[in-house]
């Protein structure tokens, strides 16, 4: 059984709803899943896969008070694991996600599946994409 960490930061609840759908998809596929906020992240070496969720903030950037410091603390441990990204945005065109994907590539973190982004609150299609992301991390 694969073990998945779904780690997220959410200001309005949109990214939290996405994280819960990612976890639901992975559980349905038979994975053991821990749903974690940034404050609860410790050693991630026990996980086979990690899904990271953060909304776009400011000028389409990752949230830098809690999420970015946590990300910086685990980036080295993500190399060699299945990793996927997700998040919501309220403006722009998803630039923050492209920047985040580039950052991962530069750090040697290979993304296992396409990132999922939704505008504002996830609709039914967005929730299904999040579930599929979770499922793909268990394969």
Short mmCIF file of the C-alpha atoms (twelve columns), coordinates in Angstrom:
data_MODEL
# 
_entry.id   MODEL 
# 
loop_
_atom_site.group_PDB 
_atom_site.id 
_atom_site.type_symbol 
_atom_site.label_atom_id 
_atom_site.label_alt_id 
_atom_site.label_comp_id 
_atom_site.label_asym_id 
_atom_site.label_seq_id 
_atom_site.Cartn_x 
_atom_site.Cartn_y 
_atom_site.Cartn_z 
_atom_site.pdbx_PDB_model_num 
ATOM 1   C CA . UNK A 1   0.000   0.000  0.000   1 
ATOM 2   C CA . UNK A 2   1.406   3.369  -0.930  1 
ATOM 3   C CA . UNK A 3   1.535   6.146  1.633   1 
ATOM 4   C CA . UNK A 4   0.618   9.674  0.548   1 
ATOM 5   C CA . UNK A 5   0.957   13.040 2.256   1 
ATOM 6   C CA . UNK A 6   -1.401  15.787 1.088   1 
ATOM 7   C CA . UNK A 7   0.133   19.020 2.384   1 
ATOM 8   C CA . UNK A 8   -1.667  22.313 1.884   1 
ATOM 9   C CA . UNK A 9   -2.131  25.936 2.920   1 
ATOM 10  C CA . UNK A 10  -5.543  27.536 2.469   1 
ATOM 11  C CA . UNK A 11  -6.700  31.046 3.259   1 
ATOM 12  C CA . UNK A 12  -10.320 30.866 2.105   1 
ATOM 13  C CA . UNK A 13  -11.018 27.133 2.124   1 
ATOM 14  C CA . UNK A 14  -10.771 26.639 -1.663  1 
ATOM 15  C CA . UNK A 15  -7.385  24.884 -1.543  1 
ATOM 16  C CA . UNK A 16  -8.507  22.919 1.516   1 
ATOM 17  C CA . UNK A 17  -11.484 21.586 -0.477  1 
ATOM 18  C CA . UNK A 18  -9.060  20.601 -3.239  1 
ATOM 19  C CA . UNK A 19  -6.749  18.878 -0.717  1 
ATOM 20  C CA . UNK A 20  -9.662  16.892 0.711   1 
ATOM 21  C CA . UNK A 21  -10.602 15.738 -2.819  1 
ATOM 22  C CA . UNK A 22  -6.989  14.710 -3.557  1 
ATOM 23  C CA . UNK A 23  -6.971  12.691 -0.315  1 
ATOM 24  C CA . UNK A 24  -10.352 11.140 -1.171  1 
ATOM 25  C CA . UNK A 25  -9.107  10.034 -4.607  1 
ATOM 26  C CA . UNK A 26  -5.970  8.474  -3.148  1 
ATOM 27  C CA . UNK A 27  -7.908  6.676  -0.386  1 
ATOM 28  C CA . UNK A 28  -10.371 5.298  -2.948  1 
ATOM 29  C CA . UNK A 29  -7.380  3.878  -4.841  1 
ATOM 30  C CA . UNK A 30  -6.186  2.113  -1.687  1 
ATOM 31  C CA . UNK A 31  -3.501  4.470  -0.392  1 
ATOM 32  C CA . UNK A 32  -2.893  5.391  3.227   1 
ATOM 33  C CA . UNK A 33  -3.287  9.179  3.306   1 
ATOM 34  C CA . UNK A 34  -2.301  11.886 5.787   1 
ATOM 35  C CA . UNK A 35  -3.945  15.280 5.200   1 
ATOM 36  C CA . UNK A 36  -1.580  17.889 6.665   1 
ATOM 37  C CA . UNK A 37  -1.460  21.651 6.985   1 
ATOM 38  C CA . UNK A 38  1.948   23.354 6.788   1 
ATOM 39  C CA . UNK A 39  2.202   23.528 10.572  1 
ATOM 40  C CA . UNK A 40  1.843   19.728 10.884  1 
ATOM 41  C CA . UNK A 41  4.570   18.709 8.421   1 
ATOM 42  C CA . UNK A 42  7.509   16.861 9.877   1 
ATOM 43  C CA . UNK A 43  9.738   14.206 8.373   1 
ATOM 44  C CA . UNK A 44  8.292   13.166 5.023   1 
ATOM 45  C CA . UNK A 45  10.694  10.283 4.372   1 
ATOM 46  C CA . UNK A 46  7.995   7.682  5.175   1 
ATOM 47  C CA . UNK A 47  5.803   8.835  2.271   1 
ATOM 48  C CA . UNK A 48  5.899   7.345  -1.232  1 
ATOM 49  C CA . UNK A 49  4.154   10.361 -2.711  1 
ATOM 50  C CA . UNK A 50  3.420   13.973 -1.769  1 
ATOM 51  C CA . UNK A 51  0.693   16.278 -3.099  1 
ATOM 52  C CA . UNK A 52  1.304   19.957 -2.380  1 
ATOM 53  C CA . UNK A 53  -1.463  22.556 -2.455  1 
ATOM 54  C CA . UNK A 54  -1.139  26.324 -2.282  1 
ATOM 55  C CA . UNK A 55  -3.256  29.127 -3.721  1 
ATOM 56  C CA . UNK A 56  -1.888  32.047 -5.703  1 
ATOM 57  C CA . UNK A 57  -1.123  34.989 -3.444  1 
ATOM 58  C CA . UNK A 58  -0.143  38.602 -4.133  1 
ATOM 59  C CA . UNK A 59  1.345   38.934 -7.606  1 
ATOM 60  C CA . UNK A 60  0.736   35.222 -8.350  1 
ATOM 61  C CA . UNK A 61  3.181   33.863 -5.790  1 
ATOM 62  C CA . UNK A 62  3.207   31.036 -3.250  1 
ATOM 63  C CA . UNK A 63  2.037   31.990 0.247   1 
ATOM 64  C CA . UNK A 64  5.277   33.030 1.969   1 
ATOM 65  C CA . UNK A 65  4.365   33.126 5.668   1 
ATOM 66  C CA . UNK A 66  3.823   29.391 6.220   1 
ATOM 67  C CA . UNK A 67  3.794   27.490 2.917   1 
ATOM 68  C CA . UNK A 68  7.049   28.670 1.356   1 
ATOM 69  C CA . UNK A 69  9.188   28.109 4.493   1 
ATOM 70  C CA . UNK A 70  7.678   24.615 4.855   1 
ATOM 71  C CA . UNK A 71  8.322   23.892 1.158   1 
ATOM 72  C CA . UNK A 72  11.935  25.034 1.464   1 
ATOM 73  C CA . UNK A 73  12.389  22.726 4.461   1 
ATOM 74  C CA . UNK A 74  11.221  19.595 2.580   1 
ATOM 75  C CA . UNK A 75  12.319  20.206 -1.027  1 
ATOM 76  C CA . UNK A 76  15.424  18.045 -0.686  1 
ATOM 77  C CA . UNK A 77  13.294  15.173 0.628   1 
ATOM 78  C CA . UNK A 78  10.940  15.376 -2.377  1 
ATOM 79  C CA . UNK A 79  13.594  14.320 -4.892  1 
ATOM 80  C CA . UNK A 80  12.822  10.762 -6.022  1 
ATOM 81  C CA . UNK A 81  9.235   10.787 -4.717  1 
ATOM 82  C CA . UNK A 82  6.028   11.045 -6.718  1 
ATOM 83  C CA . UNK A 83  5.014   14.698 -6.385  1 
ATOM 84  C CA . UNK A 84  1.994   16.642 -7.639  1 
ATOM 85  C CA . UNK A 85  0.886   20.263 -7.242  1 
ATOM 86  C CA . UNK A 86  -2.554  21.863 -6.929  1 
ATOM 87  C CA . UNK A 87  -4.130  25.152 -5.940  1 
ATOM 88  C CA . UNK A 88  -6.670  27.851 -6.639  1 
ATOM 89  C CA . UNK A 89  -6.351  31.389 -7.903  1 
ATOM 90  C CA . UNK A 90  -8.599  34.413 -8.137  1 
ATOM 91  C CA . UNK A 91  -6.909  36.457 -10.856 1 
ATOM 92  C CA . UNK A 92  -4.246  36.128 -13.524 1 
ATOM 93  C CA . UNK A 93  -3.786  33.016 -15.623 1 
ATOM 94  C CA . UNK A 94  -2.064  30.497 -13.369 1 
ATOM 95  C CA . UNK A 95  1.432   31.984 -13.635 1 
ATOM 96  C CA . UNK A 96  2.155   31.075 -10.002 1 
ATOM 97  C CA . UNK A 97  1.710   27.383 -10.850 1 
ATOM 98  C CA . UNK A 98  4.045   27.553 -13.865 1 
ATOM 99  C CA . UNK A 99  6.642   29.300 -11.692 1 
ATOM 100 C CA . UNK A 100 6.199   26.619 -8.999  1 
ATOM 101 C CA . UNK A 101 6.569   23.827 -11.571 1 
ATOM 102 C CA . UNK A 102 9.794   25.439 -12.828 1 
ATOM 103 C CA . UNK A 103 11.066  25.713 -9.256  1 
ATOM 104 C CA . UNK A 104 10.448  21.983 -8.765  1 
ATOM 105 C CA . UNK A 105 12.327  21.119 -11.961 1 
ATOM 106 C CA . UNK A 106 15.266  23.277 -10.874 1 
ATOM 107 C CA . UNK A 107 15.374  21.434 -7.528  1 
ATOM 108 C CA . UNK A 108 15.328  18.007 -9.199  1 
ATOM 109 C CA . UNK A 109 11.735  17.273 -8.177  1 
ATOM 110 C CA . UNK A 110 9.929   15.346 -10.916 1 
ATOM 111 C CA . UNK A 111 6.189   15.934 -11.077 1 
ATOM 112 C CA . UNK A 112 4.236   12.689 -11.457 1 
ATOM 113 C CA . UNK A 113 1.164   14.191 -13.109 1 
ATOM 114 C CA . UNK A 114 -0.205  17.449 -14.475 1 
ATOM 115 C CA . UNK A 115 -0.878  20.111 -11.870 1 
ATOM 116 C CA . UNK A 116 -4.492  21.012 -11.087 1 
ATOM 117 C CA . UNK A 117 -5.536  24.640 -10.812 1 
ATOM 118 C CA . UNK A 118 -9.020  26.057 -10.376 1 
ATOM 119 C CA . UNK A 119 -10.364 29.578 -10.405 1 
ATOM 120 C CA . UNK A 120 -11.826 30.430 -6.994  1 
ATOM 121 C CA . UNK A 121 -13.769 27.558 -5.374  1 
ATOM 122 C CA . UNK A 122 -13.437 24.176 -7.108  1 
ATOM 123 C CA . UNK A 123 -16.550 23.171 -9.058  1 
ATOM 124 C CA . UNK A 124 -17.522 19.547 -9.686  1 
ATOM 125 C CA . UNK A 125 -15.018 19.278 -12.546 1 
ATOM 126 C CA . UNK A 126 -12.256 20.721 -10.356 1 
ATOM 127 C CA . UNK A 127 -13.067 18.271 -7.551  1 
ATOM 128 C CA . UNK A 128 -12.945 15.354 -10.011 1 
ATOM 129 C CA . UNK A 129 -9.554  16.546 -11.317 1 
ATOM 130 C CA . UNK A 130 -8.281  16.678 -7.730  1 
ATOM 131 C CA . UNK A 131 -9.550  13.138 -7.035  1 
ATOM 132 C CA . UNK A 132 -7.819  11.948 -10.228 1 
ATOM 133 C CA . UNK A 133 -4.595  13.637 -9.100  1 
ATOM 134 C CA . UNK A 134 -4.780  11.715 -5.825  1 
ATOM 135 C CA . UNK A 135 -5.473  8.458  -7.650  1 
ATOM 136 C CA . UNK A 136 -2.535  9.005  -10.036 1 
ATOM 137 C CA . UNK A 137 -0.137  9.326  -7.103  1 
ATOM 138 C CA . UNK A 138 -1.036  5.809  -5.932  1 
ATOM 139 C CA . UNK A 139 -0.241  4.105  -9.259  1 
# 
